């Protein structure tokens, strides 16, 4: 129990202890030796460290600037930013400059705990080194934008990445589509996404909604080719069948009425 309490007290002291002057000096020297560029703003206690150009899975992301407010080391949430010096964002999101960086904020992933430990103990050199290592790693499952979709946009229908020179546009909503998902309106010929086309109830052809209209009798949706004077073929046939049935029943009704009033039916 005493050992546990002692460890807790040591941890609490580390969490509230800023970097010592001597330790800070050697940390800065180590960072300077290992970094492409180092700038120090003593007035704001801000450390600016430039990384080498980063390339992940053949996608060039360029160098990054790590900005650390070292006076906040030891805080529960250390204050730092990761800024792209020569941004190469994906087509789909200009705010993403790295699979794990959006709006200059880094998703630390599995590095969260070691970063917090380095911060709590005031280890500035280790803190910067861990950030740099995280920038040099890639985890597809936690990426804001996957690298295999960096220079393409997802097809709105199937989600596959589509390069700029291979994609099509829906003529109704301007959604971007891969070649396999582009559908054509049989009425006007416009390219359509799945959400902007419907099948004609009669012929089952795909049409945009401007080339479809409801039957005035049954209200089902048909293309213009399957309507006659606003009525679908099925309703027209039902009307004709009803008219024929009524016409055939008329002589029988007349004969029955004559019998009821005591008149002999007249032979046809």
Secondary structure as UniProt FT lines:
FT   HELIX           2..16
FT   HELIX           21..34
FT   STRAND          37..41
FT   TURN            42..45
FT   STRAND          46..50
FT   STRAND          54..56
FT   TURN            57..58
FT   STRAND          59..62
FT   STRAND          64..69
FT   HELIX           70..72
FT   TURN            73..74
FT   STRAND          80..84
FT   TURN            91..92
FT   TURN            94..95
FT   STRAND          96..98
FT   TURN            99..100
FT   STRAND          101..102
FT   TURN            103..104
FT   STRAND          105..106
FT   HELIX           109..111
FT   HELIX           112..120
FT   TURN            121..122
FT   HELIX           124..135
FT   HELIX           140..142
FT   HELIX           147..149
FT   TURN            150..151
FT   STRAND          152..154
FT   TURN            156..158
FT   STRAND          161..163
FT   TURN            164..166
FT   STRAND          168..169
FT   TURN            171..173
FT   STRAND          176..177
FT   TURN            179..181
FT   STRAND          183..184
FT   TURN            186..188
FT   STRAND          191..192
FT   HELIX           194..196
FT   STRAND          197..199
FT   TURN            201..203
FT   STRAND          206..208
FT   HELIX           209..211
FT   STRAND          212..214
FT   TURN            216..218
FT   STRAND          221..223
FT   HELIX           224..226
FT   STRAND          227..228
FT   TURN            229..230
FT   STRAND          231..232
FT   HELIX           233..260
FT   TURN            261..262
//
